[in-house]
Amino acid sequence: MKKYQDLLKGAAYVTQFGFTIVCPPIVMAMLGLWLQKRFGLGSWVIMVFILIGLITAASSAWSFFRTLDRQEAKKEAVYKEKTNYNKHG
């Protein structure tokens, strides 16, 4: 059962990472397109909003990887604590 739990957790991480990378640029491009049509602005608006979306996606991905790294460090610390045979007491 533990094997399947780890597999599902990995699949959830991959899916979350995919949404983290893909959604912000798409949403921002749609917002830029809407603003362009609504207010008659130039094509530069779409490019600016796509750039904002890409920066947001990169920031979210960085945060996601930092969170995963912290979780792994915490698991490693617990494992080391459990397997430390040099304790005297």
Backbone as CSV, one residue per row, in Angstrom:
resi,resn,N_x,N_y,N_z,CA_x,CA_y,CA_z,C_x,C_y,C_z
1,MET,0.818,-1.195,0.000,0.000,0.000,0.000,0.863,1.259,0.000
2,LYS,1.985,1.207,0.724,2.884,2.358,0.801,3.436,2.699,-0.587
3,LYS,3.693,1.650,-1.392,4.223,1.871,-2.736,3.233,2.672,-3.574
4,TYR,1.961,2.340,-3.493,0.932,3.045,-4.260,0.724,4.467,-3.739
5,GLN,0.869,4.609,-2.438,0.726,5.939,-1.843,1.834,6.866,-2.356
6,ASP,3.054,6.354,-2.406,4.168,7.156,-2.931,3.989,7.445,-4.416
7,LEU,3.456,6.489,-5.159,3.206,6.677,-6.587,2.152,7.756,-6.811
8,LEU,1.068,7.715,-6.040,0.023,8.734,-6.167,0.525,10.112,-5.739
9,LYS,1.358,10.136,-4.712,1.922,11.410,-4.269,2.816,11.995,-5.363
10,GLY,3.619,11.161,-6.016,4.463,11.617,-7.116,3.638,12.125,-8.286
11,ALA,2.559,11.415,-8.605,1.679,11.852,-9.695,1.022,13.192,-9.356
12,ALA,0.655,13.373,-8.111,0.062,14.646,-7.692,1.072,15.784,-7.808
13,TYR,2.320,15.518,-7.434,3.361,16.543,-7.562,3.601,16.915,-9.020
14,VAL,3.653,15.923,-9.889,3.869,16.197,-11.317,2.709,17.012,-11.884
15,THR,1.493,16.643,-11.527,0.317,17.377,-11.997,0.312,18.804,-11.477
16,GLN,0.610,18.967,-10.196,0.644,20.302,-9.610,1.724,21.155,-10.270
17,PHE,2.883,20.566,-10.514,3.955,21.308,-11.165,3.551,21.726,-12.578
18,GLY,2.861,20.832,-13.299,2.384,21.167,-14.637,1.434,22.348,-14.630
19,PHE,0.489,22.331,-13.709,-0.438,23.456,-13.600,0.287,24.732,-13.189
20,THR,1.280,24.594,-12.329,2.046,25.747,-11.872,2.769,26.423,-13.025
21,ILE,3.250,25.648,-13.979,4.009,26.187,-15.109,3.086,26.676,-16.229
22,VAL,2.019,25.946,-16.514,1.197,26.217,-17.695,0.127,27.289,-17.458
23,CYS,-0.533,27.244,-16.333,-1.697,28.110,-16.126,-1.408,29.614,-16.092
24,PRO,-0.415,30.086,-15.347,-0.229,31.551,-15.295,-0.008,32.215,-16.658
25,PRO,0.859,31.688,-17.541,0.999,32.371,-18.836,-0.278,32.349,-19.676
26,ILE,-1.011,31.247,-19.615,-2.244,31.154,-20.400,-3.292,32.132,-19.875
27,VAL,-3.465,32.159,-18.567,-4.454,33.068,-17.973,-4.079,34.516,-18.250
28,MET,-2.799,34.838,-18.103,-2.367,36.216,-18.341,-2.475,36.584,-19.819
29,ALA,-2.219,35.648,-20.723,-2.378,35.926,-22.160,-3.845,36.191,-22.486
30,MET,-4.736,35.413,-21.887,-6.167,35.640,-22.109,-6.596,36.996,-21.554
31,LEU,-6.073,37.363,-20.393,-6.377,38.669,-19.818,-5.847,39.790,-20.715
32,GLY,-4.629,39.624,-21.230,-4.068,40.619,-22.142,-4.880,40.746,-23.414
33,LEU,-5.338,39.619,-23.955,-6.171,39.631,-25.156,-7.498,40.344,-24.885
34,TRP,-8.076,40.057,-23.729,-9.330,40.720,-23.366,-9.132,42.231,-23.239
35,LEU,-8.044,42.630,-22.575,-7.767,44.066,-22.429,-7.527,44.726,-23.783
36,GLN,-6.849,44.020,-24.674,-6.587,44.560,-26.004,-7.891,44.798,-26.757
37,LYS,-8.783,43.822,-26.711,-10.057,43.959,-27.423,-10.982,44.967,-26.736
38,ARG,-10.984,44.966,-25.432,-11.894,45.823,-24.674,-11.544,47.305,-24.806
39,PHE,-10.246,47.615,-24.731,-9.824,49.006,-24.723,-9.092,49.435,-25.991
40,GLY,-8.995,48.546,-26.983,-8.359,48.876,-28.249,-6.868,49.146,-28.133
41,LEU,-6.208,48.439,-27.227,-4.772,48.632,-27.037,-3.993,47.829,-28.076
42,GLY,-2.714,48.062,-28.171,-1.875,47.371,-29.149,-1.519,45.955,-28.723
43,SER,-0.798,45.278,-29.584,-0.389,43.891,-29.324,0.626,43.795,-28.198
44,TRP,1.259,44.894,-27.861,2.248,44.881,-26.800,1.632,44.459,-25.464
45,VAL,0.334,44.705,-25.293,-0.330,44.348,-24.035,-0.283,42.843,-23.814
46,ILE,-0.530,42.092,-24.860,-0.507,40.631,-24.745,0.891,40.163,-24.365
47,MET,1.910,40.724,-24.989,3.291,40.335,-24.688,3.667,40.660,-23.239
48,VAL,3.236,41.811,-22.767,3.526,42.190,-21.380,2.867,41.213,-20.425
49,PHE,1.622,40.874,-20.691,0.910,39.965,-19.799,1.460,38.537,-19.875
50,ILE,1.899,38.108,-21.047,2.549,36.791,-21.143,3.843,36.796,-20.343
51,LEU,4.609,37.872,-20.431,5.840,37.976,-19.656,5.548,37.936,-18.156
52,ILE,4.516,38.640,-17.730,4.119,38.591,-16.321,3.732,37.160,-15.927
53,GLY,3.014,36.472,-16.812,2.636,35.084,-16.546,3.839,34.160,-16.446
54,LEU,4.835,34.365,-17.306,6.046,33.547,-17.251,6.842,33.799,-15.973
55,ILE,6.914,35.053,-15.567,7.603,35.375,-14.311,6.867,34.760,-13.127
56,THR,5.548,34.823,-13.160,4.747,34.211,-12.103,4.944,32.702,-12.066
57,ALA,4.970,32.068,-13.235,5.177,30.618,-13.310,6.555,30.243,-12.768
58,ALA,7.582,31.010,-13.119,8.925,30.722,-12.620,8.999,30.882,-11.107
59,SER,8.370,31.910,-10.587,8.355,32.136,-9.148,7.613,31.009,-8.425
60,SER,6.502,30.595,-8.977,5.733,29.494,-8.378,6.507,28.184,-8.427
61,ALA,7.188,27.928,-9.525,7.990,26.706,-9.647,9.126,26.722,-8.626
62,TRP,9.775,27.865,-8.465,10.851,27.986,-7.480,10.322,27.706,-6.073
63,SER,9.179,28.270,-5.754,8.571,28.040,-4.447,8.191,26.569,-4.259
64,PHE,7.674,25.958,-5.312,7.294,24.546,-5.273,8.515,23.678,-4.985
65,PHE,9.626,23.937,-5.677,10.832,23.141,-5.462,11.429,23.375,-4.077
66,ARG,11.347,24.604,-3.574,11.831,24.869,-2.217,11.009,24.102,-1.191
67,THR,9.702,24.048,-1.404,8.829,23.296,-0.490,9.171,21.815,-0.515
68,LEU,9.372,21.265,-1.709,9.751,19.856,-1.806,11.090,19.594,-1.129
69,ASP,12.029,20.512,-1.288,13.340,20.359,-0.682,13.241,20.379,0.842
70,ARG,12.424,21.279,1.390,12.232,21.338,2.837,11.596,20.050,3.362
71,GLN,10.608,19.522,2.624,9.966,18.273,3.041,10.971,17.126,3.045
72,GLU,11.814,17.073,2.038,12.814,16.011,1.956,13.842,16.145,3.077
73,ALA,14.247,17.372,3.392,15.201,17.584,4.481,14.596,17.168,5.818
74,LYS,13.309,17.451,5.994,12.638,17.062,7.231,12.569,15.535,7.346
75,LYS,12.242,14.848,6.250,12.203,13.378,6.265,13.583,12.809,6.578
76,GLU,14.617,13.414,5.991,15.976,12.944,6.220,16.395,13.141,7.676
77,ALA,16.013,14.258,8.269,16.344,14.515,9.666,15.654,13.508,10.581
78,VAL,14.407,13.206,10.294,13.678,12.212,11.096,14.323,10.850,10.945
79,TYR,14.719,10.500,9.720,15.361,9.206,9.481,16.689,9.114,10.232
80,LYS,17.478,10.189,10.183,18.760,10.183,10.894,18.547,10.078,12.394
81,GLU,17.514,10.722,12.892,17.220,10.673,14.315,16.838,9.253,14.749
82,LYS,16.065,8.590,13.901,15.633,7.225,14.229,16.768,6.226,14.131
83,THR,17.721,6.466,13.247,18.776,5.482,13.014,20.099,5.883,13.644
84,ASN,20.108,6.820,14.553,21.333,7.241,15.214,21.619,6.269,16.352
85,TYR,22.625,5.397,16.158,22.939,4.374,17.124,24.073,4.798,18.065
86,ASN,24.547,5.993,17.933,25.649,6.453,18.759,25.168,7.212,19.994
87,LYS,23.894,7.194,20.235,23.376,7.883,21.423,23.763,7.107,22.677
88,HIS,24.108,7.863,23.682,24.419,7.269,24.984,23.428,7.826,25.975
89,GLY,22.812,6.964,26.680,21.886,7.534,27.641,20.944,6.594,28.109
